[in-house]
Amino acid sequence: MSKILLFDTDGTINSSTLSRKHTVHRINFRPIESIVQKDIRDNKAITTIYNSIRTNYSDFMMSFYGSGDFHHFTLFMLKYLAVKGKKFYLVMFDHHYDVGSFRLKHGNQMEYNFGSWMYSALHMPECQGVVLVGPPEGWLWSRFQHVPYLKKNFNLHVVGEFEEDKIKKYQDYLDLIPDDCDIYLTVDKDALLEEELVTDWDPGSLTVNELFTMTQILIDKFKKRIIGADVCGDPRHVVWYKNHELRDIRRDHLLFNQRFIKLFNEFLGD
């Protein structure tokens, strides 16, 4: 069974070019792309996604979701890990908090929404905490998104966009992760500088090398405790780009994805 899953939501990734070393299993969501993008309310679609994970589960899974419009697929992965009885710590690279905003009250509802799925993940009893790298930490906006509340009550640790020594603070937060839980890694490429990789969303401040250095630190520290990783952020909204720009941008994303896979070669087998 392949340990690399391509959730083909939008056609941004070609499974045949993703890896030359490892088999990639493509799961076709193109017929229901409009239903599963950004916010999923359709119960049949929810069941379809969940079952696709259940039937392809292995001891380590690497998943690609295409555009950041589908980052909420991570919540399905975490939900399945919880059903398997696994406690986990989430390590996340993203230029956004993905916790929603302007809530009148807090609760533990499941929100399969690309802008609030992490709020639901934090409320899962199996989630022991989150290390989030890359979002801005403006005073006003963080309060609109209830970030101080989440930091206080749910072990949310943030390495902000303008942190002077991101790697040092990141390592300090990794040291807080308890010994009795697994690690799940999720990457939205909008955490990166626009000069390094162009995505459909407003860019962050990380360099590609910083992100890969941090990922290698995670691998070296936790090794086989890492039970899954996923990537999103590939360019979907093609009308926003000129043809020659899109060709180069997609090449850069492919190279990023291939390099990310290579970091996990020992997890993926032959």
Salt bridges, closest charged atoms under 4 A:
ASP8 OD2 - ARG26 NE 2.76
GLU33 OE1 - ARG30 NE 3.46
GLU33 OE2 - ARG236 NH2 2.94
ASP39 OD2 - ARG41 NE 2.68
ASP59 OD1 - LYS3 NZ 3.03
ASP69 OD2 - ARG236 NH1 2.68
ASP69 OD2 - HIS237 NE2 2.92
ASP94 OD2 - HIS71 ND1 3.14
ASP94 OD1 - HIS96 ND1 3.45
ASP98 OD2 - HIS71 ND1 3.40
GLU111 OE2 - ARG103 NH1 2.84
GLU137 OE2 - LYS151 NZ 2.75
GLU161 OE1 - HIS95 NE2 3.11
GLU163 OE1 - LYS169 NZ 3.28
ASP172 OD2 - LYS168 NZ 2.85
ASP175 OD1 - LYS221 NZ 2.90
ASP180 OD2 - LYS87 NZ 2.88
ASP188 OD2 - HIS71 ND1 3.70
ASP190 OD2 - HIS96 ND1 2.99
ASP202 OD2 - HIS95 ND1 3.15
ASP202 OD1 - HIS96 NE2 2.81
ASP234 OD1 - LYS189 NZ 3.02
ASP234 OD2 - HIS253 ND1 3.74
ASP248 OD1 - ARG247 NE 3.75
ASP248 OD1 - ARG251 NH1 3.54
ASP252 OD1 - ARG251 NH2 2.99
